[in-house]
């Protein structure tokens, strides 16, 4: 039985009850949202010590952190440190995108140490192994791809990105319309190369029923990837992107019929004024499935500060209905992120998610802001540090420039507005 099947049968699973209590909502309402596919719970039956979270309508917006090795930088200890700092900074999920070293070992270590859901992109490992074995990704077989998928799920991966919506028709459309930046999805590029060489349909689309069978076995959430997401503003919301989104909507329907949970992945690089349209399109075309967006990044020229571009887009996307924000670090487009980059990325995206939750009227989200206002009125600096979303940085700034008078800060010093008004009104 999957979470979706149980919910359809009216069963409130332990995971549903836990999430409802944590988010201060009615368990029956949450059960209905899971049954309708509007909320997903990534919780592989084989992931031990997992603390479940819900992603979707009526819940707090969740944040994902990406970690993992590359072919140029392989350091398991560093990736474990990234996992630790991701969770400490508030990431709700973590994706292992490793492409270098012993990929199985890295993944298993991460899953074993993680209390939050773990995601992967199985085609990465499938392609890397076939390149190492036979010299090129064109030698990838359908069986090899599904072998890797099942191996990762049997290890306890809770959700996987699978680029099922990429089709030959979509590639024809992409070529005909032309783009400034073609394809920026790594998984999408792998599949495109394979499809064009063999003149065959995407195996994840052609054998979708096989994928559903494996996902159902482990009760894993399928994160239907956007292979044709725009990689620059000039390519945003074009025909190829929307064609793939329509395909994902159909695949979502098929998955729900088989009691497999699905969320939809979205762009990418899109200008601020197109974010609302993209959210509404996904909700309409994909029957209100949870929407997982990368950013979105609202400008292409923020290199070194892309976490800020991501946070701006993420806040707006969340306000209009995105359910799950994938972080971006300051090193995006430039290098593999460091531990500090990962922390910065998580914090920036947590701020975006929190701002959107407040705009959406989530009472749970507003509580700490109300408390912070009172702590500032009381000039209670220790309380302010405790309430800060990023306590480490807040305390560092406070300690680095201590004021002459302990109840104020060095910005205003003895001319603190709050202190003056408080003394006038309250004596």
Buried (B, 14 or more C-beta within 10 A) or exposed (E): EBBBBBBBEEEBBEBBBBBBEBBEBEBEEBBBBBBBBBBBBBBBBBBEEBBBBBBBBBBBBBBBBBBBBEEEBBBBEBBBBBBBBBBEBBBBBBBBBBBBBEBBEBBBBBBEEBEBBBBBBBBBBBBBBBBEEEEEBEBBEEEBBBBBBBBBBEBBBBBBBBBBBBBBEBBEBBEEEEBEEBBBBBBBBBBBBBBEEEEEBBBBBEBBEBBBBBBBBBBBBBBBBBBBBBBBBEBBBBEBBBBBBBBBBBBBBBBBEBBBBBBBBBBBBBBBEBBBEBBEBBBEBBBBBBBBBBBBBBBBEBEEBBBBBBBBBBBBBBBBBBBBBBBBBBBBBEEBBBBEBBBBBBBBBBBBBBBBBBBBEBEEBEEBEEBBEEBBEEBBBEBBBBBBBBEEEBBEEBEEEEBEEEEBBEEEEEEBEBBEEBEEEEE
